[in-house]
Amino acid sequence: MLYNLYNEKILGIQEVNIKKVEEKEDKYEITLEKPRKKCVCPVCGRMTDHVHDYREQKVSDLSAFGKKVVLFYRKRRYVCSCGSVPSAR
């Protein structure tokens, strides 16, 4: 979508989906996540796209438009059929 190009330019992050933007009195809070993709298990080498869980990572960034920017990155952790949890994306 066209607005995703603007988001990439403003945030400096590629391939993210912005889920929520909240403007507070002194800051912007932006919740984002990467699109779901298959990944390679480092243990057995098979591809997997089964989600194990999600973790939220808070990243404080520089100011934008005169306010502090806080990013909440919703990381996705995958699980493989071999039982390994290969990565967080």
Summary of the structure (lengths in Angstrom):
residues: 89
radius of gyration: 15.7
end to end distance: 21.6
largest distance: 49.0
contacts: 216
relative contact order: 0.23
helix: 11%
strand: 53%
